[in-house]
Amino acid sequence: MKAITMRLPAPYILCSILISVGGLLFGLDTGCIGPITTMPTFLDSFGPLSSTIHGILVSSILIPASLTSFFAGNVADYLGRIKTCSIGGLIFATGTALESGAQNLAMLFVGRCITGVGEGLFLSTLVVYVCEIAPARQRGVLASVQQLLVTMGIAVGYFICYGTVRSSTTSFSWRFPFALQSFLAFTYAVLSFIFLPESPRWLKTKGRMDDSHDAWEKLGIADAEREKDDQQKQSSTLQVQEPESLALTPIRSRQSMNDTNKTSWLAVFGKDTRKRTLLGCFLMGMQQLSGIDGVLYYAPLLFQQAGLNSSTSSFLASGVSALLMFLVTIPAFILADKWGRRTSTIVGGILLSSTMFIIAALYASGVVHGDHGPARWLVIVLIYIFALTYCTTWAVGIKIYASEIQPPKTRAPATSLAQSSNWVVNFVVAFTTPVFLEQSSSGIYFMFGAASLLTVVVCAGGMPETKGKTLEEIDGAFERGESGQQTSVRSRVVKVVRRLQSGKLNRGRVQVEEHEL
């Protein structure tokens, strides 16, 4: 009988999955905090919450996260990607432990702020790590694992709260979800530190060539794949150099390594990086202004507004929506490298804005009644459609895009800055959503729809496609666009130099025909 052998996935795939568990932690917090703050046992412990206090409590994790994500790039460039994620995981575990044991709102608030510090560190860094270790042909899929785990965490968080609110009438019902997050975060930090190799690209920028080679070996990246990246990086560099500087390429290559180590925050707004930095920050900010976290944080509240009055019914509806989000993320995750980033962003934005505008129009026209009528069910269905559309489009592509378009020397700080803009807008949305809903049932939906529509317009005019390209090819494409059209003389000289490097010209002499110059 022929033995059946099972092949494990390549090491770089396993490493990408493990580091992406940070997304699961983020999803758990997002899925738990909304239901927790509406649990009867939580309100028994802390008293009724005004809409302002409710918004502050939910969003308090986001400002610390935005501040630490702003500096996470420098931390990751100094300590390395793995140490930064591990430290973030330990801080997250400490914060959620405090939340679990909170005796008053002040203690709960402090715990959420500490949790945000850790969350900002690992979420800003893990996507950089995945983009740096993954081959170009699989980068989209592997970088999407984080979002897949985010949606899994949201679904698990909702159903954990649904289970605890039904099974316990004590404070255990809201303390247990926080305690579980603390345990998982500690485990994530330890396993990442012990088992994950450092990013070979980061090691290379530090001049640790032997360590970089060893890291590639541990990741299971073939020599041919590494050589392909190196050749494409060299090709991209050649395409943007002046003809008279081509002879200095080896010298400048050595200098670029030193320049990378001296990266400052000013570098992300340099002439050759400004457009990419601003585009990444814009996309990450508008990702939140679409209203997704207003839906995720306050799903029970939104469903109650639409007519699901009991807490268990709204929790169940929230859990079902999160489960559907997880399920639709699976094909989006598998097809991430087949769908263009630009196409998914534009098409997704059109659908997101349409659903928000329809919901807003229904509430504004006064046809939605909490106890009767079909309009309330239409609102619930549209909320589902909005969340599912987001998970299959913007959630998958935008975070990858914001990281992969950055050049090597500013990838970590620029990605952190983009993540910081995401957190800041997230805070605004999380804080203002209950306040807006108290004042107007339709206004906030109009705002979310307008934000998504604006993003469509901007992306249609200025978002280059990156699907299937290596990081070096993307870098070269942006550099060509930012440095202007190359002259015909320059391009022809570049061809000659490439032929020299490939050994196609006779040794010791360069025969260049007159028409080539």
C-alpha positions as CSV (number, residue, x, y, z in Angstrom):
1,M,0.0,0.0,0.0
2,K,1.4,3.4,-1.0
3,A,2.2,5.6,1.9
4,I,0.4,9.0,2.0
5,T,2.8,11.8,2.8
6,M,1.7,15.3,3.8
7,R,3.7,18.3,2.8
8,L,3.7,21.2,5.2
9,P,3.3,24.7,3.6
10,A,6.5,26.6,2.9
11,P,8.1,28.2,6.0
12,Y,7.4,31.7,4.8
13,I,3.7,30.8,4.6
14,L,3.6,29.6,8.2
15,C,5.6,32.6,9.3
16,S,3.1,34.9,7.6
17,I,0.2,33.2,9.2
18,L,1.7,33.3,12.7
19,I,2.6,37.0,12.5
20,S,-0.9,37.8,11.2
21,V,-2.5,36.4,14.4
22,G,-2.2,40.0,15.5
23,G,-5.2,40.6,13.3
24,L,-7.1,38.1,15.3
25,L,-6.4,40.0,18.5
26,F,-7.6,43.2,16.8
27,G,-10.8,41.5,15.6
28,L,-11.5,40.1,19.0
29,D,-11.4,43.5,20.6
30,T,-13.5,45.0,17.9
31,G,-16.1,42.2,18.1
32,C,-16.3,42.2,21.9
33,I,-16.3,45.8,23.0
34,G,-19.6,46.8,21.4
35,P,-21.6,43.9,22.9
36,I,-19.8,44.2,26.3
37,T,-20.8,47.8,26.8
38,T,-24.4,47.0,26.2
39,M,-24.5,43.9,28.5
40,P,-26.9,44.2,31.5
41,T,-24.1,42.9,33.8
42,F,-21.7,45.5,32.5
43,L,-24.2,48.3,33.2
44,D,-24.8,46.8,36.6
45,S,-21.1,47.1,37.3
46,F,-20.6,50.6,36.0
47,G,-24.0,52.2,35.7
48,P,-25.8,53.6,32.7
49,L,-23.5,55.2,30.0
50,S,-24.3,58.4,28.2
51,S,-23.7,58.4,24.4
52,T,-20.5,60.5,25.0
53,I,-19.1,58.2,27.7
54,H,-20.0,55.2,25.6
55,G,-18.1,56.6,22.6
56,I,-15.1,57.6,24.7
57,L,-14.9,54.1,26.3
58,V,-15.1,52.3,23.0
59,S,-12.7,54.6,21.2
60,S,-10.2,55.1,24.0
61,I,-8.0,52.3,22.5
62,L,-7.6,54.2,19.3
63,I,-5.7,57.4,20.2
64,P,-2.9,55.5,22.0
65,A,-2.8,53.1,19.0
66,S,-2.5,56.0,16.6
67,L,0.3,57.5,18.6
68,T,2.3,54.3,18.9
69,S,1.7,53.4,15.3
70,F,3.2,56.8,14.3
71,F,6.5,55.8,15.9
72,A,6.2,52.0,15.2
73,G,8.1,52.4,12.0
74,N,11.2,53.8,13.7
75,V,10.9,51.2,16.4
76,A,10.7,48.4,13.8
77,D,13.6,49.9,11.9
78,Y,15.7,50.0,15.1
79,L,14.7,46.7,16.9
80,G,13.5,44.7,13.9
81,R,10.0,43.6,12.8
82,I,9.7,40.6,15.1
83,K,10.8,42.2,18.3
84,T,8.4,45.1,17.7
85,C,5.4,42.7,17.2
86,S,6.3,40.7,20.2
87,I,6.6,43.8,22.5
88,G,3.3,45.0,21.1
89,G,1.7,41.7,22.0
90,L,3.0,41.8,25.6
91,I,1.7,45.3,26.0
92,F,-1.7,44.3,24.6
93,A,-1.9,41.4,27.0
94,T,-1.2,43.7,29.9
95,G,-3.9,46.1,28.9
96,T,-6.6,43.5,28.4
97,A,-5.7,41.9,31.7
98,L,-6.4,45.3,33.4
99,E,-9.7,45.5,31.5
100,S,-10.7,42.1,32.7
101,G,-10.1,43.0,36.3
102,A,-11.5,46.6,36.1
103,Q,-13.3,47.7,39.3
104,N,-14.3,51.1,37.9
105,L,-14.5,53.0,34.6
106,A,-11.2,54.7,35.2
107,M,-9.4,51.4,35.5
108,L,-11.2,50.1,32.4
109,F,-10.2,53.3,30.5
110,V,-6.5,52.9,31.5
111,G,-6.6,49.3,30.4
112,R,-8.0,50.2,27.0
113,C,-5.3,52.8,26.5
114,I,-2.5,50.4,27.3
115,T,-4.1,47.8,25.0
116,G,-4.1,50.5,22.3
117,V,-0.4,51.0,22.7
118,G,0.3,47.4,22.0
119,E,-2.1,47.2,19.2
120,G,-0.6,50.1,17.4
121,L,2.9,48.5,17.6
122,F,2.1,45.1,16.1
123,L,-0.6,46.0,13.6
124,S,1.6,48.7,12.0
125,T,4.5,46.3,11.7
126,L,3.1,42.9,10.8
127,V,2.0,43.9,7.3
128,V,5.5,45.2,6.6
129,Y,7.0,41.9,7.7
130,V,4.7,39.9,5.5
131,C,5.3,42.1,2.5
132,E,9.0,41.8,2.9
133,I,9.2,38.0,3.2
134,A,6.5,37.0,0.7
135,P,7.3,36.3,-3.0
136,A,5.6,38.8,-5.4
137,R,3.2,36.1,-6.8
138,Q,1.8,35.4,-3.3
139,R,2.2,38.7,-1.5
140,G,-1.4,39.7,-1.9
141,V,-2.7,36.4,-0.5
142,L,-0.4,36.2,2.4
143,A,-0.9,39.9,3.4
144,S,-4.6,39.2,3.3
145,V,-4.3,36.6,6.0
146,Q,-4.4,39.4,8.5
147,Q,-7.8,40.6,7.3
148,L,-9.1,37.0,7.2
149,L,-8.1,36.7,10.9
150,V,-9.6,40.1,11.7
151,T,-13.0,39.0,10.5
152,M,-12.6,35.7,12.3
153,G,-11.8,37.5,15.5
154,I,-14.8,39.8,15.1
155,A,-17.1,36.8,14.6
156,V,-15.6,34.9,17.5
157,G,-15.9,38.0,19.7
158,Y,-19.6,38.5,19.0
159,F,-20.4,34.9,19.6
160,I,-18.3,34.7,22.8
161,C,-20.4,37.7,24.1
162,Y,-23.6,36.1,22.9
163,G,-22.6,33.0,24.9
164,T,-21.5,34.7,28.1
165,V,-24.5,37.0,28.2
166,R,-26.9,34.0,28.0
167,S,-24.9,31.7,30.4
168,S,-23.9,34.1,33.2
169,T,-25.7,36.8,35.2
170,T,-22.5,37.9,36.9
171,S,-19.6,40.2,35.8
172,F,-17.9,37.0,34.4
173,S,-20.0,37.6,31.3
174,W,-18.0,40.7,30.4
175,R,-14.7,39.9,32.1
176,F,-14.1,36.6,30.3
177,P,-13.8,38.1,26.8
178,F,-11.1,40.5,28.0
179,A,-9.2,37.7,29.9
180,L,-9.3,35.5,26.8
181,Q,-7.7,38.3,24.7
182,S,-5.0,38.7,27.3
183,F,-4.1,35.0,27.2
184,L,-4.0,34.9,23.4
185,A,-1.9,38.1,23.1
186,F,0.7,36.7,25.5
187,T,0.9,33.5,23.6
188,Y,1.2,35.4,20.3
189,A,4.1,37.5,21.6
190,V,6.1,34.5,22.9
191,L,5.6,32.3,19.9
192,S,6.5,35.1,17.5
193,F,9.7,35.9,19.3
194,I,10.8,32.3,19.6
195,F,9.9,30.9,16.1
196,L,9.8,33.7,13.6
197,P,13.0,34.7,11.7
198,E,13.7,38.4,11.2
199,S,12.9,40.0,7.9
200,P,15.9,39.4,5.6
201,R,15.2,42.7,3.8
202,W,15.5,44.5,7.2
203,L,18.7,42.6,8.0
204,K,20.1,43.6,4.6
205,T,19.5,47.3,5.3
206,K,21.5,46.8,8.5
207,G,24.4,45.4,6.6
208,R,23.9,41.9,8.1
209,M,24.3,40.0,4.9
210,D,25.0,36.6,6.4
211,D,22.0,36.9,8.7
212,S,19.9,38.0,5.8
213,H,21.0,34.9,3.8
214,D,20.2,32.6,6.8
215,A,16.8,34.3,7.2
216,W,16.0,33.6,3.5
217,E,17.0,30.0,4.1
218,K,14.7,29.6,7.1
219,L,11.9,31.1,5.2
220,G,12.3,28.6,2.4
221,I,12.6,31.2,-0.4
222,A,14.4,29.8,-3.4
223,D,17.7,31.3,-4.6
224,A,16.1,32.0,-7.9
225,E,13.4,34.1,-6.3
226,R,16.0,36.1,-4.3
227,E,18.1,36.7,-7.4
228,K,15.0,37.8,-9.3
229,D,14.2,40.4,-6.7
230,D,17.8,41.6,-6.7
231,Q,17.9,41.9,-10.5
232,Q,14.5,43.7,-10.6
233,K,15.7,46.1,-7.9
234,Q,18.9,46.8,-9.9
235,S,16.8,47.3,-13.1
236,S,14.4,49.7,-11.4
237,T,17.4,51.7,-10.2
238,L,19.0,51.9,-13.6
239,Q,15.8,53.2,-15.2
240,V,15.7,56.3,-13.1
241,Q,19.4,57.3,-13.1
242,E,21.0,59.9,-15.2
243,P,23.2,58.5,-18.0
244,E,26.4,60.1,-16.6
245,S,25.7,58.5,-13.2
246,L,25.4,54.9,-14.4
247,A,29.1,54.2,-13.7
248,L,28.5,55.2,-10.1
249,T,25.8,52.5,-9.5
250,P,27.9,50.2,-7.3
251,I,29.0,53.2,-5.1
252,R,25.5,54.5,-4.8
253,S,24.2,51.0,-4.0
254,R,26.5,50.9,-1.0
255,Q,25.5,54.4,0.0
256,S,21.8,53.6,-0.2
257,M,22.3,51.0,2.6
258,N,23.8,53.6,4.8
259,D,21.0,56.1,3.9
260,T,18.4,53.6,4.9
261,N,19.8,53.4,8.3
262,K,19.6,57.2,8.6
263,T,15.9,57.4,7.6
264,S,14.1,60.2,9.4
265,W,10.5,61.2,9.4
266,L,11.2,63.9,7.0
267,A,12.2,61.3,4.4
268,V,8.7,60.1,4.0
269,F,7.8,63.5,2.6
270,G,10.8,63.8,0.4
271,K,10.4,64.6,-3.3
272,D,10.5,61.0,-4.4
273,T,8.3,59.6,-1.6
274,R,5.7,62.4,-0.9
275,K,3.0,61.1,-3.3
276,R,3.2,57.6,-2.0
277,T,3.1,58.6,1.6
278,L,0.1,60.9,1.1
279,L,-1.7,58.3,-1.0
280,G,-1.2,55.6,1.7
281,C,-2.4,57.9,4.4
282,F,-5.4,59.0,2.4
283,L,-6.5,55.4,1.6
284,M,-6.0,54.2,5.2
285,G,-7.9,57.1,6.6
286,M,-10.8,56.8,4.2
287,Q,-10.9,53.1,4.8
288,Q,-12.2,54.0,8.3
289,L,-14.3,57.0,7.2
290,S,-16.3,54.6,5.1
291,G,-18.0,53.8,8.4
292,I,-16.9,50.2,8.8
293,D,-15.9,50.4,12.4
294,G,-19.0,52.5,13.2
295,V,-20.9,49.3,12.0
296,L,-18.6,46.8,13.8
297,Y,-18.3,48.6,17.1
298,Y,-22.0,49.5,17.4
299,A,-23.6,46.7,15.4
300,P,-25.9,45.8,18.4
301,L,-26.9,49.5,18.7
302,L,-27.6,49.8,14.9
303,F,-29.7,46.6,14.8
304,Q,-31.6,47.8,17.9
305,Q,-32.2,51.1,16.1
306,A,-33.6,49.2,13.1
307,G,-36.0,47.2,15.2
308,L,-34.2,44.3,17.0
309,N,-35.1,45.3,20.5
310,S,-33.6,42.6,22.8
311,S,-29.9,42.5,23.5
312,T,-29.7,38.8,22.7
313,S,-31.4,39.3,19.3
314,S,-29.1,42.2,18.4
315,F,-26.0,40.2,19.6
316,L,-27.1,37.3,17.4
317,A,-27.6,39.5,14.4
318,S,-24.2,41.0,15.0
319,G,-22.6,37.6,15.2
320,V,-24.3,36.4,12.1
321,S,-23.1,39.4,10.2
322,A,-19.5,38.9,11.5
323,L,-19.7,35.2,10.5
324,L,-20.8,36.1,7.0
325,M,-18.0,38.7,6.8
326,F,-15.5,35.9,7.7
327,L,-16.9,33.6,5.1
328,V,-16.8,36.1,2.2
329,T,-13.3,37.1,3.2
330,I,-12.1,33.6,2.4
331,P,-12.6,33.8,-1.4
332,A,-11.4,37.4,-1.3
333,F,-8.3,36.2,0.4
334,I,-7.7,33.4,-2.1
335,L,-8.2,35.7,-5.1
336,A,-6.3,38.7,-3.6
337,D,-3.5,38.4,-6.3
338,K,-6.0,38.0,-9.1
339,W,-8.1,41.1,-8.4
340,G,-6.4,44.4,-9.0
341,R,-5.9,46.6,-6.0
342,R,-7.1,49.6,-8.0
343,T,-10.2,47.8,-9.4
344,S,-11.3,46.4,-6.0
345,T,-10.9,49.8,-4.3
346,I,-13.0,51.7,-7.0
347,V,-15.7,49.0,-7.4
348,G,-15.9,48.5,-3.6
349,G,-16.2,52.3,-3.0
350,I,-19.1,52.6,-5.4
351,L,-21.0,49.8,-3.6
352,L,-20.1,51.1,-0.2
353,S,-21.3,54.6,-0.9
354,S,-24.5,53.3,-2.6
355,T,-25.5,51.2,0.5
356,M,-24.8,54.1,2.9
357,F,-26.8,56.6,0.7
358,I,-29.8,54.2,0.5
359,I,-29.8,53.7,4.3
360,A,-29.6,57.4,4.9
361,A,-32.4,58.1,2.5
362,L,-34.6,55.5,4.2
363,Y,-34.1,57.1,7.6
364,A,-34.4,60.6,6.3
365,S,-37.7,59.9,4.6
366,G,-39.1,58.5,7.8
367,V,-40.2,55.1,6.5
368,V,-38.1,53.1,9.0
369,H,-40.2,52.1,12.0
370,G,-38.7,50.0,14.8
371,D,-41.8,47.8,15.4
372,H,-43.2,47.3,12.0
373,G,-42.8,47.7,8.2
374,P,-40.4,46.3,5.6
375,A,-38.1,49.3,5.7
376,R,-36.4,48.2,8.9
377,W,-35.5,44.8,7.4
378,L,-34.2,46.5,4.3
379,V,-31.9,48.6,6.6
380,I,-30.6,45.4,8.2
381,V,-30.0,43.7,4.9
382,L,-28.1,46.8,3.6
383,I,-25.9,46.8,6.7
384,Y,-25.1,43.2,5.9
385,I,-24.3,44.1,2.3
386,F,-22.1,47.0,3.3
387,A,-20.1,44.9,5.7
388,L,-19.7,42.1,3.2
389,T,-18.7,44.4,0.4
390,Y,-16.1,46.0,2.6
391,C,-14.6,42.7,3.6
392,T,-14.2,41.6,0.0
393,T,-12.8,44.8,-1.4
394,W,-11.4,47.6,0.8
395,A,-10.4,45.4,3.8
396,V,-8.3,43.1,1.6
397,G,-6.5,45.5,-0.7
398,I,-5.9,48.9,0.9
399,K,-3.6,47.9,3.8
400,I,-1.5,45.8,1.4
401,Y,-1.4,48.7,-1.1
402,A,-0.4,51.3,1.5
403,S,2.6,49.2,2.5
404,E,3.8,47.8,-0.9
405,I,3.9,51.2,-2.7
406,Q,6.5,52.5,-0.2
407,P,10.2,52.4,-1.1
408,P,12.5,50.3,1.0
409,K,14.1,53.2,2.9
410,T,10.7,54.5,4.1
411,R,8.5,51.5,4.1
412,A,8.3,51.0,7.8
413,P,7.8,54.7,8.8
414,A,5.5,55.5,5.9
415,T,3.4,52.4,6.6
416,S,3.2,53.3,10.3
417,L,2.2,56.9,9.4
418,A,-0.6,55.5,7.2
419,Q,-1.7,53.2,10.0
420,S,-1.7,56.1,12.3
421,S,-4.0,58.1,10.1
422,N,-6.2,55.0,10.1
423,W,-6.3,55.0,13.9
424,V,-7.0,58.7,14.1
425,V,-10.0,58.5,11.7
426,N,-11.1,55.3,13.5
427,F,-11.2,57.2,16.8
428,V,-13.3,60.0,15.3
429,V,-15.7,57.4,13.8
430,A,-15.9,55.4,17.0
431,F,-16.3,58.4,19.3
432,T,-18.9,60.3,17.2
433,T,-21.1,57.4,15.9
434,P,-23.3,57.1,19.1
435,V,-23.5,60.8,19.4
436,F,-24.5,61.3,15.8
437,L,-27.1,58.5,16.0
438,E,-28.6,60.2,19.1
439,Q,-29.0,63.4,17.2
440,S,-29.9,62.1,13.7
441,S,-30.7,58.7,12.4
442,S,-29.6,59.5,8.8
443,G,-26.8,62.1,8.9
444,I,-24.0,59.8,9.7
445,Y,-24.9,57.5,6.9
446,F,-24.8,60.4,4.4
447,M,-21.3,61.3,5.7
448,F,-20.0,57.7,5.3
449,G,-21.4,57.5,1.8
450,A,-19.8,60.8,0.8
451,A,-16.4,59.7,2.1
452,S,-16.5,56.5,0.1
453,L,-17.6,58.3,-3.1
454,L,-14.7,60.8,-2.6
455,T,-12.3,57.9,-2.4
456,V,-13.6,56.5,-5.7
457,V,-12.9,59.8,-7.4
458,V,-9.4,60.1,-6.1
459,C,-8.4,56.5,-6.8
460,A,-9.8,56.7,-10.4
461,G,-7.5,59.6,-11.0
462,G,-4.3,58.7,-9.1
463,M,-4.0,55.1,-7.9
464,P,-1.5,53.0,-10.0
465,E,-2.1,49.2,-10.1
466,T,0.4,47.0,-8.2
467,K,-1.0,43.5,-8.7
468,G,1.6,40.9,-9.4
469,K,4.6,43.2,-9.2
470,T,7.6,42.8,-6.9
471,L,8.2,45.5,-4.4
472,E,11.2,46.6,-6.5
473,E,9.1,46.8,-9.6
474,I,6.5,49.0,-7.8
475,D,9.3,51.2,-6.5
476,G,10.7,51.6,-10.0
477,A,7.2,52.4,-11.4
478,F,6.6,55.2,-8.9
479,E,10.1,56.6,-9.4
480,R,9.6,56.7,-13.2
481,G,6.3,58.5,-12.7
482,E,7.8,61.0,-10.2
483,S,10.9,61.8,-12.1
484,G,9.1,62.4,-15.4
485,Q,9.3,60.9,-18.8
486,Q,12.8,59.4,-19.6
487,T,14.5,60.8,-22.6
488,S,15.2,58.6,-25.6
489,V,19.0,59.1,-25.2
490,R,18.9,58.0,-21.6
491,S,16.8,54.9,-22.3
492,R,19.1,53.8,-25.1
493,V,22.2,54.3,-22.9
494,V,20.5,52.2,-20.3
495,K,20.0,49.4,-22.8
496,V,23.8,49.5,-23.6
497,V,24.7,49.3,-19.9
498,R,22.3,46.4,-19.4
499,R,24.0,44.6,-22.3
500,L,27.3,45.2,-20.7
501,Q,26.2,43.7,-17.4
502,S,24.7,40.7,-19.1
503,G,27.9,40.1,-21.0
504,K,26.4,40.5,-24.4
505,L,29.1,43.1,-25.5
506,N,32.7,42.2,-26.3
507,R,35.0,42.3,-23.4
508,G,37.2,45.4,-23.1
509,R,35.4,47.5,-25.7
510,V,31.9,48.8,-26.3
511,Q,30.7,48.9,-29.8
512,V,27.8,51.3,-30.0
513,E,26.3,51.9,-33.3
514,E,25.7,55.5,-34.2
515,H,21.9,55.1,-34.3
516,E,21.9,53.8,-30.7
517,L,23.2,57.2,-29.5
